[in-house]
Structure formats: C-alpha cells, structure tokens
C-alpha cells in the first residue's frame, strides 16, 4: 500500500462515518444532540475533502 492508497481508504472511511453521523443526527436524535451529530458529520466530510485533495501531492 502506498501513500495514495492509504489516503484513498482514509477518505472513504471518513465519508462513511460522515454519512453515518448525519444519519444519526437526522433519524435517531430529535433534540439538540441531532444538530451536534450532523455538524460533526459535516466536519468529517471536510476532512475527507482535504485528504482527497492531498492524494498525489504527498
């Protein structure tokens, strides 16, 4: 596994976790905690975007 493969897997895992957290916030928690889960899920998407942008440059 080279560096690009590791970054690709990290991007995939972070996107999956982001979708999972946004889904928890939308469907499981109806109170203020749902907004927190959704915000953290969006943060995971932002980090995955950065990892994807780093592929080929590291």
mmCIF file of the N, C-alpha and C atoms, coordinates in Angstrom:
data_MODEL
# 
_entry.id   MODEL 
# 
loop_
_atom_site.group_PDB 
_atom_site.id 
_atom_site.type_symbol 
_atom_site.label_atom_id 
_atom_site.label_alt_id 
_atom_site.label_comp_id 
_atom_site.label_asym_id 
_atom_site.label_entity_id 
_atom_site.label_seq_id 
_atom_site.pdbx_PDB_ins_code 
_atom_site.Cartn_x 
_atom_site.Cartn_y 
_atom_site.Cartn_z 
_atom_site.occupancy 
_atom_site.B_iso_or_equiv 
_atom_site.pdbx_formal_charge 
_atom_site.auth_seq_id 
_atom_site.auth_comp_id 
_atom_site.auth_asym_id 
_atom_site.auth_atom_id 
_atom_site.pdbx_PDB_model_num 
ATOM 1   N N  . UNK A 1 1  ? 0.840   -1.185 0.000  1.00 0.00 ? 1  UNK A N  1 
ATOM 2   C CA . UNK A 1 1  ? 0.000   0.000  0.000  1.00 0.00 ? 1  UNK A CA 1 
ATOM 3   C C  . UNK A 1 1  ? 0.882   1.244  0.000  1.00 0.00 ? 1  UNK A C  1 
ATOM 4   N N  . UNK A 1 2  ? 0.664   2.090  -0.969 1.00 0.00 ? 2  UNK A N  1 
ATOM 5   C CA . UNK A 1 2  ? 1.432   3.325  -0.995 1.00 0.00 ? 2  UNK A CA 1 
ATOM 6   C C  . UNK A 1 2  ? 0.637   4.446  -0.317 1.00 0.00 ? 2  UNK A C  1 
ATOM 7   N N  . UNK A 1 3  ? 1.199   5.629  -0.318 1.00 0.00 ? 3  UNK A N  1 
ATOM 8   C CA . UNK A 1 3  ? 0.570   6.751  0.389  1.00 0.00 ? 3  UNK A CA 1 
ATOM 9   C C  . UNK A 1 3  ? -0.776  7.121  -0.208 1.00 0.00 ? 3  UNK A C  1 
ATOM 10  N N  . UNK A 1 4  ? -0.905  7.059  -1.532 1.00 0.00 ? 4  UNK A N  1 
ATOM 11  C CA . UNK A 1 4  ? -2.167  7.422  -2.163 1.00 0.00 ? 4  UNK A CA 1 
ATOM 12  C C  . UNK A 1 4  ? -3.277  6.439  -1.823 1.00 0.00 ? 4  UNK A C  1 
ATOM 13  N N  . UNK A 1 5  ? -2.924  5.174  -1.699 1.00 0.00 ? 5  UNK A N  1 
ATOM 14  C CA . UNK A 1 5  ? -3.921  4.177  -1.323 1.00 0.00 ? 5  UNK A CA 1 
ATOM 15  C C  . UNK A 1 5  ? -4.394  4.391  0.109  1.00 0.00 ? 5  UNK A C  1 
ATOM 16  N N  . UNK A 1 6  ? -3.474  4.713  0.993  1.00 0.00 ? 6  UNK A N  1 
ATOM 17  C CA . UNK A 1 6  ? -3.837  4.988  2.382  1.00 0.00 ? 6  UNK A CA 1 
ATOM 18  C C  . UNK A 1 6  ? -4.749  6.202  2.459  1.00 0.00 ? 6  UNK A C  1 
ATOM 19  N N  . UNK A 1 7  ? -4.432  7.260  1.714  1.00 0.00 ? 7  UNK A N  1 
ATOM 20  C CA . UNK A 1 7  ? -5.295  8.443  1.711  1.00 0.00 ? 7  UNK A CA 1 
ATOM 21  C C  . UNK A 1 7  ? -6.652  8.136  1.094  1.00 0.00 ? 7  UNK A C  1 
ATOM 22  N N  . UNK A 1 8  ? -6.702  7.280  0.089  1.00 0.00 ? 8  UNK A N  1 
ATOM 23  C CA . UNK A 1 8  ? -7.983  6.908  -0.504 1.00 0.00 ? 8  UNK A CA 1 
ATOM 24  C C  . UNK A 1 8  ? -8.849  6.149  0.497  1.00 0.00 ? 8  UNK A C  1 
ATOM 25  N N  . UNK A 1 9  ? -8.255  5.222  1.232  1.00 0.00 ? 9  UNK A N  1 
ATOM 26  C CA . UNK A 1 9  ? -9.017  4.492  2.246  1.00 0.00 ? 9  UNK A CA 1 
ATOM 27  C C  . UNK A 1 9  ? -9.466  5.420  3.370  1.00 0.00 ? 9  UNK A C  1 
ATOM 28  N N  . UNK A 1 10 ? -8.603  6.327  3.785  1.00 0.00 ? 10 UNK A N  1 
ATOM 29  C CA . UNK A 1 10 ? -8.980  7.280  4.834  1.00 0.00 ? 10 UNK A CA 1 
ATOM 30  C C  . UNK A 1 10 ? -10.135 8.160  4.370  1.00 0.00 ? 10 UNK A C  1 
ATOM 31  N N  . UNK A 1 11 ? -10.108 8.576  3.103  1.00 0.00 ? 11 UNK A N  1 
ATOM 32  C CA . UNK A 1 11 ? -11.199 9.379  2.559  1.00 0.00 ? 11 UNK A CA 1 
ATOM 33  C C  . UNK A 1 11 ? -12.496 8.588  2.556  1.00 0.00 ? 11 UNK A C  1 
ATOM 34  N N  . UNK A 1 12 ? -12.445 7.333  2.126  1.00 0.00 ? 12 UNK A N  1 
ATOM 35  C CA . UNK A 1 12 ? -13.639 6.504  2.102  1.00 0.00 ? 12 UNK A CA 1 
ATOM 36  C C  . UNK A 1 12 ? -14.217 6.293  3.496  1.00 0.00 ? 12 UNK A C  1 
ATOM 37  N N  . UNK A 1 13 ? -13.351 5.976  4.455  1.00 0.00 ? 13 UNK A N  1 
ATOM 38  C CA . UNK A 1 13 ? -13.816 5.726  5.822  1.00 0.00 ? 13 UNK A CA 1 
ATOM 39  C C  . UNK A 1 13 ? -14.410 6.996  6.426  1.00 0.00 ? 13 UNK A C  1 
ATOM 40  N N  . UNK A 1 14 ? -13.779 8.135  6.175  1.00 0.00 ? 14 UNK A N  1 
ATOM 41  C CA . UNK A 1 14 ? -14.303 9.384  6.733  1.00 0.00 ? 14 UNK A CA 1 
ATOM 42  C C  . UNK A 1 14 ? -15.623 9.780  6.080  1.00 0.00 ? 14 UNK A C  1 
ATOM 43  N N  . UNK A 1 15 ? -15.789 9.523  4.790  1.00 0.00 ? 15 UNK A N  1 
ATOM 44  C CA . UNK A 1 15 ? -17.084 9.784  4.146  1.00 0.00 ? 15 UNK A CA 1 
ATOM 45  C C  . UNK A 1 15 ? -18.167 8.877  4.721  1.00 0.00 ? 15 UNK A C  1 
ATOM 46  N N  . UNK A 1 16 ? -17.822 7.613  4.935  1.00 0.00 ? 16 UNK A N  1 
ATOM 47  C CA . UNK A 1 16 ? -18.781 6.673  5.525  1.00 0.00 ? 16 UNK A CA 1 
ATOM 48  C C  . UNK A 1 16 ? -19.193 7.116  6.927  1.00 0.00 ? 16 UNK A C  1 
ATOM 49  N N  . UNK A 1 17 ? -18.219 7.518  7.735  1.00 0.00 ? 17 UNK A N  1 
ATOM 50  C CA . UNK A 1 17 ? -18.532 7.987  9.089  1.00 0.00 ? 17 UNK A CA 1 
ATOM 51  C C  . UNK A 1 17 ? -19.344 9.274  9.061  1.00 0.00 ? 17 UNK A C  1 
ATOM 52  N N  . UNK A 1 18 ? -19.057 10.148 8.098  1.00 0.00 ? 18 UNK A N  1 
ATOM 53  C CA . UNK A 1 18 ? -19.833 11.378 7.973  1.00 0.00 ? 18 UNK A CA 1 
ATOM 54  C C  . UNK A 1 18 ? -21.289 11.096 7.662  1.00 0.00 ? 18 UNK A C  1 
ATOM 55  N N  . UNK A 1 19 ? -21.525 10.175 6.724  1.00 0.00 ? 19 UNK A N  1 
ATOM 56  C CA . UNK A 1 19 ? -22.903 9.797  6.393  1.00 0.00 ? 19 UNK A CA 1 
ATOM 57  C C  . UNK A 1 19 ? -23.582 9.150  7.599  1.00 0.00 ? 19 UNK A C  1 
ATOM 58  N N  . UNK A 1 20 ? -22.857 8.312  8.320  1.00 0.00 ? 20 UNK A N  1 
ATOM 59  C CA . UNK A 1 20 ? -23.408 7.657  9.498  1.00 0.00 ? 20 UNK A CA 1 
ATOM 60  C C  . UNK A 1 20 ? -23.790 8.673  10.572 1.00 0.00 ? 20 UNK A C  1 
ATOM 61  N N  . UNK A 1 21 ? -22.913 9.643  10.828 1.00 0.00 ? 21 UNK A N  1 
ATOM 62  C CA . UNK A 1 21 ? -23.204 10.642 11.856 1.00 0.00 ? 21 UNK A CA 1 
ATOM 63  C C  . UNK A 1 21 ? -24.349 11.564 11.451 1.00 0.00 ? 21 UNK A C  1 
ATOM 64  N N  . UNK A 1 22 ? -24.407 11.952 10.186 1.00 0.00 ? 22 UNK A N  1 
ATOM 65  C CA . UNK A 1 22 ? -25.518 12.787 9.732  1.00 0.00 ? 22 UNK A CA 1 
ATOM 66  C C  . UNK A 1 22 ? -26.820 11.997 9.809  1.00 0.00 ? 22 UNK A C  1 
ATOM 67  N N  . UNK A 1 23 ? -26.767 10.712 9.462  1.00 0.00 ? 23 UNK A N  1 
ATOM 68  C CA . UNK A 1 23 ? -27.958 9.874  9.594  1.00 0.00 ? 23 UNK A CA 1 
ATOM 69  C C  . UNK A 1 23 ? -28.408 9.729  11.037 1.00 0.00 ? 23 UNK A C  1 
ATOM 70  N N  . UNK A 1 24 ? -27.468 9.573  11.954 1.00 0.00 ? 24 UNK A N  1 
ATOM 71  C CA . UNK A 1 24 ? -27.829 9.517  13.375 1.00 0.00 ? 24 UNK A CA 1 
ATOM 72  C C  . UNK A 1 24 ? -28.480 10.825 13.820 1.00 0.00 ? 24 UNK A C  1 
ATOM 73  N N  . UNK A 1 25 ? -27.907 11.930 13.391 1.00 0.00 ? 25 UNK A N  1 
ATOM 74  C CA . UNK A 1 25 ? -28.467 13.215 13.775 1.00 0.00 ? 25 UNK A CA 1 
ATOM 75  C C  . UNK A 1 25 ? -29.845 13.447 13.198 1.00 0.00 ? 25 UNK A C  1 
ATOM 76  N N  . UNK A 1 26 ? -30.092 12.947 11.997 1.00 0.00 ? 26 UNK A N  1 
ATOM 77  C CA . UNK A 1 26 ? -31.374 13.187 11.345 1.00 0.00 ? 26 UNK A CA 1 
ATOM 78  C C  . UNK A 1 26 ? -32.463 12.231 11.817 1.00 0.00 ? 26 UNK A C  1 
ATOM 79  N N  . UNK A 1 27 ? -32.124 10.970 12.043 1.00 0.00 ? 27 UNK A N  1 
ATOM 80  C CA . UNK A 1 27 ? -33.157 9.971  12.288 1.00 0.00 ? 27 UNK A CA 1 
ATOM 81  C C  . UNK A 1 27 ? -33.215 9.444  13.717 1.00 0.00 ? 27 UNK A C  1 
ATOM 82  N N  . UNK A 1 28 ? -32.130 9.523  14.449 1.00 0.00 ? 28 UNK A N  1 
ATOM 83  C CA . UNK A 1 28 ? -32.124 8.934  15.798 1.00 0.00 ? 28 UNK A CA 1 
ATOM 84  C C  . UNK A 1 28 ? -32.403 9.966  16.877 1.00 0.00 ? 28 UNK A C  1 
ATOM 85  N N  . UNK A 1 29 ? -31.752 11.114 16.780 1.00 0.00 ? 29 UNK A N  1 
ATOM 86  C CA . UNK A 1 29 ? -31.865 12.124 17.825 1.00 0.00 ? 29 UNK A CA 1 
ATOM 87  C C  . UNK A 1 29 ? -32.687 13.298 17.305 1.00 0.00 ? 29 UNK A C  1 
ATOM 88  N N  . UNK A 1 30 ? -33.795 13.567 17.972 1.00 0.00 ? 30 UNK A N  1 
ATOM 89  C CA . UNK A 1 30 ? -34.692 14.632 17.534 1.00 0.00 ? 30 UNK A CA 1 
ATOM 90  C C  . UNK A 1 30 ? -34.455 15.945 18.267 1.00 0.00 ? 30 UNK A C  1 
ATOM 91  N N  . UNK A 1 31 ? -33.626 15.940 19.286 1.00 0.00 ? 31 UNK A N  1 
ATOM 92  C CA . UNK A 1 31 ? -33.412 17.159 20.067 1.00 0.00 ? 31 UNK A CA 1 
ATOM 93  C C  . UNK A 1 31 ? -32.126 17.854 19.614 1.00 0.00 ? 31 UNK A C  1 
ATOM 94  N N  . UNK A 1 32 ? -31.531 18.632 20.472 1.00 0.00 ? 32 UNK A N  1 
ATOM 95  C CA . UNK A 1 32 ? -30.356 19.431 20.126 1.00 0.00 ? 32 UNK A CA 1 
ATOM 96  C C  . UNK A 1 32 ? -29.159 18.549 19.789 1.00 0.00 ? 32 UNK A C  1 
ATOM 97  N N  . UNK A 1 33 ? -29.102 17.349 20.349 1.00 0.00 ? 33 UNK A N  1 
ATOM 98  C CA . UNK A 1 33 ? -27.972 16.453 20.071 1.00 0.00 ? 33 UNK A CA 1 
ATOM 99  C C  . UNK A 1 33 ? -27.901 16.098 18.588 1.00 0.00 ? 33 UNK A C  1 
ATOM 100 N N  . UNK A 1 34 ? -29.032 16.055 17.911 1.00 0.00 ? 34 UNK A N  1 
ATOM 101 C CA . UNK A 1 34 ? -29.034 15.763 16.482 1.00 0.00 ? 34 UNK A CA 1 
ATOM 102 C C  . UNK A 1 34 ? -28.270 16.790 15.678 1.00 0.00 ? 34 UNK A C  1 
ATOM 103 N N  . UNK A 1 35 ? -28.391 18.064 16.068 1.00 0.00 ? 35 UNK A N  1 
ATOM 104 C CA . UNK A 1 35 ? -27.631 19.114 15.382 1.00 0.00 ? 35 UNK A CA 1 
ATOM 105 C C  . UNK A 1 35 ? -26.140 18.918 15.588 1.00 0.00 ? 35 UNK A C  1 
ATOM 106 N N  . UNK A 1 36 ? -25.736 18.479 16.764 1.00 0.00 ? 36 UNK A N  1 
ATOM 107 C CA . UNK A 1 36 ? -24.322 18.232 17.034 1.00 0.00 ? 36 UNK A CA 1 
ATOM 108 C C  . UNK A 1 36 ? -23.783 17.080 16.198 1.00 0.00 ? 36 UNK A C  1 
ATOM 109 N N  . UNK A 1 37 ? -24.549 15.993 16.118 1.00 0.00 ? 37 UNK A N  1 
ATOM 110 C CA . UNK A 1 37 ? -24.121 14.861 15.298 1.00 0.00 ? 37 UNK A CA 1 
ATOM 111 C C  . UNK A 1 37 ? -23.986 15.271 13.839 1.00 0.00 ? 37 UNK A C  1 
ATOM 112 N N  . UNK A 1 38 ? -24.952 16.051 13.341 1.00 0.00 ? 38 UNK A N  1 
ATOM 113 C CA . UNK A 1 38 ? -24.896 16.488 11.941 1.00 0.00 ? 38 UNK A CA 1 
ATOM 114 C C  . UNK A 1 38 ? -23.697 17.407 11.705 1.00 0.00 ? 38 UNK A C  1 
ATOM 115 N N  . UNK A 1 39 ? -23.397 18.282 12.653 1.00 0.00 ? 39 UNK A N  1 
ATOM 116 C CA . UNK A 1 39 ? -22.251 19.186 12.495 1.00 0.00 ? 39 UNK A CA 1 
ATOM 117 C C  . UNK A 1 39 ? -20.944 18.404 12.466 1.00 0.00 ? 39 UNK A C  1 
ATOM 118 N N  . UNK A 1 40 ? -20.819 17.407 13.318 1.00 0.00 ? 40 UNK A N  1 
ATOM 119 C CA . UNK A 1 40 ? -19.606 16.582 13.316 1.00 0.00 ? 40 UNK A CA 1 
ATOM 120 C C  . UNK A 1 40 ? -19.511 15.786 12.016 1.00 0.00 ? 40 UNK A C  1 
ATOM 121 N N  . UNK A 1 41 ? -20.640 15.315 11.504 1.00 0.00 ? 41 UNK A N  1 
ATOM 122 C CA . UNK A 1 41 ? -20.638 14.605 10.224 1.00 0.00 ? 41 UNK A CA 1 
ATOM 123 C C  . UNK A 1 41 ? -20.167 15.488 9.082  1.00 0.00 ? 41 UNK A C  1 
ATOM 124 N N  . UNK A 1 42 ? -20.588 16.755 9.076  1.00 0.00 ? 42 UNK A N  1 
ATOM 125 C CA . UNK A 1 42 ? -20.128 17.701 8.056  1.00 0.00 ? 42 UNK A CA 1 
ATOM 126 C C  . UNK A 1 42 ? -18.629 17.954 8.212  1.00 0.00 ? 42 UNK A C  1 
ATOM 127 N N  . UNK A 1 43 ? -18.148 17.982 9.457  1.00 0.00 ? 43 UNK A N  1 
ATOM 128 C CA . UNK A 1 43 ? -16.712 18.116 9.693  1.00 0.00 ? 43 UNK A CA 1 
ATOM 129 C C  . UNK A 1 43 ? -15.933 16.935 9.145  1.00 0.00 ? 43 UNK A C  1 
ATOM 130 N N  . UNK A 1 44 ? -16.498 15.731 9.262  1.00 0.00 ? 44 UNK A N  1 
ATOM 131 C CA . UNK A 1 44 ? -15.848 14.553 8.679  1.00 0.00 ? 44 UNK A CA 1 
ATOM 132 C C  . UNK A 1 44 ? -15.763 14.685 7.168  1.00 0.00 ? 44 UNK A C  1 
ATOM 133 N N  . UNK A 1 45 ? -16.823 15.214 6.532  1.00 0.00 ? 45 UNK A N  1 
ATOM 134 C CA . UNK A 1 45 ? -16.775 15.433 5.087  1.00 0.00 ? 45 UNK A CA 1 
ATOM 135 C C  . UNK A 1 45 ? -15.691 16.439 4.718  1.00 0.00 ? 45 UNK A C  1 
ATOM 136 N N  . UNK A 1 46 ? -15.532 17.488 5.524  1.00 0.00 ? 46 UNK A N  1 
ATOM 137 C CA . UNK A 1 46 ? -14.494 18.483 5.235  1.00 0.00 ? 46 UNK A CA 1 
ATOM 138 C C  . UNK A 1 46 ? -13.102 17.858 5.326  1.00 0.00 ? 46 UNK A C  1 
ATOM 139 N N  . UNK A 1 47 ? -12.877 17.045 6.347  1.00 0.00 ? 47 UNK A N  1 
ATOM 140 C CA . UNK A 1 47 ? -11.580 16.373 6.472  1.00 0.00 ? 47 UNK A CA 1 
ATOM 141 C C  . UNK A 1 47 ? -11.345 15.387 5.334  1.00 0.00 ? 47 UNK A C  1 
ATOM 142 N N  . UNK A 1 48 ? -12.378 14.682 4.918  1.00 0.00 ? 48 UNK A N  1 
ATOM 143 C CA . UNK A 1 48 ? -12.238 13.753 3.800  1.00 0.00 ? 48 UNK A CA 1 
ATOM 144 C C  . UNK A 1 48 ? -11.909 14.508 2.518  1.00 0.00 ? 48 UNK A C  1 
ATOM 145 N N  . UNK A 1 49 ? -12.469 15.688 2.348  1.00 0.00 ? 49 UNK A N  1 
ATOM 146 C CA . UNK A 1 49 ? -12.180 16.501 1.173  1.00 0.00 ? 49 UNK A CA 1 
ATOM 147 C C  . UNK A 1 49 ? -10.689 16.887 1.145  1.00 0.00 ? 49 UNK A C  1 
ATOM 148 N N  . UNK A 1 50 ? -10.160 17.244 2.318  1.00 0.00 ? 50 UNK A N  1 
ATOM 149 C CA . UNK A 1 50 ? -8.740  17.604 2.413  1.00 0.00 ? 50 UNK A CA 1 
ATOM 150 C C  . UNK A 1 50 ? -7.875  16.384 2.100  1.00 0.00 ? 50 UNK A C  1 
ATOM 151 N N  . UNK A 1 51 ? -8.231  15.214 2.647  1.00 0.00 ? 51 UNK A N  1 
ATOM 152 C CA . UNK A 1 51 ? -7.462  14.007 2.349  1.00 0.00 ? 51 UNK A CA 1 
ATOM 153 C C  . UNK A 1 51 ? -7.492  13.693 0.870  1.00 0.00 ? 51 UNK A C  1 
ATOM 154 N N  . UNK A 1 52 ? -8.649  13.872 0.235  1.00 0.00 ? 52 UNK A N  1 
ATOM 155 C CA . UNK A 1 52 ? -8.757  13.606 -1.184 1.00 0.00 ? 52 UNK A CA 1 
ATOM 156 C C  . UNK A 1 52 ? -7.907  14.594 -1.988 1.00 0.00 ? 52 UNK A C  1 
ATOM 157 N N  . UNK A 1 53 ? -7.843  15.846 -1.549 1.00 0.00 ? 53 UNK A N  1 
ATOM 158 C CA . UNK A 1 53 ? -7.035  16.846 -2.240 1.00 0.00 ? 53 UNK A CA 1 
ATOM 159 C C  . UNK A 1 53 ? -5.538  16.558 -2.079 1.00 0.00 ? 53 UNK A C  1 
ATOM 160 N N  . UNK A 1 54 ? -5.147  15.880 -1.006 1.00 0.00 ? 54 UNK A N  1 
ATOM 161 C CA . UNK A 1 54 ? -3.740  15.572 -0.777 1.00 0.00 ? 54 UNK A CA 1 
ATOM 162 C C  . UNK A 1 54 ? -3.230  14.397 -1.606 1.00 0.00 ? 54 UNK A C  1 
ATOM 163 N N  . UNK A 1 55 ? -4.138  13.602 -2.174 1.00 0.00 ? 55 UNK A N  1 
ATOM 164 C CA . UNK A 1 55 ? -3.690  12.459 -2.967 1.00 0.00 ? 55 UNK A CA 1 
ATOM 165 C C  . UNK A 1 55 ? -2.858  12.944 -4.145 1.00 0.00 ? 55 UNK A C  1 
ATOM 166 N N  . UNK A 1 56 ? -1.701  12.349 -4.332 1.00 0.00 ? 56 UNK A N  1 
ATOM 167 C CA . UNK A 1 56 ? -0.809  12.724 -5.417 1.00 0.00 ? 56 UNK A CA 1 
ATOM 168 C C  . UNK A 1 56 ? 0.137   13.851 -5.072 1.00 0.00 ? 56 UNK A C  1 
ATOM 169 N N  . UNK A 1 57 ? -0.083  14.551 -3.970 1.00 0.00 ? 57 UNK A N  1 
ATOM 170 C CA . UNK A 1 57 ? 0.772   15.666 -3.597 1.00 0.00 ? 57 UNK A CA 1 
ATOM 171 C C  . UNK A 1 57 ? 1.702   15.326 -2.435 1.00 0.00 ? 57 UNK A C  1 
ATOM 172 N N  . UNK A 1 58 ? 1.419   14.267 -1.739 1.00 0.00 ? 58 UNK A N  1 
ATOM 173 C CA . UNK A 1 58 ? 2.221   13.911 -0.564 1.00 0.00 ? 58 UNK A CA 1 
ATOM 174 C C  . UNK A 1 58 ? 3.304   12.943 -0.981 1.00 0.00 ? 58 UNK A C  1 
# 
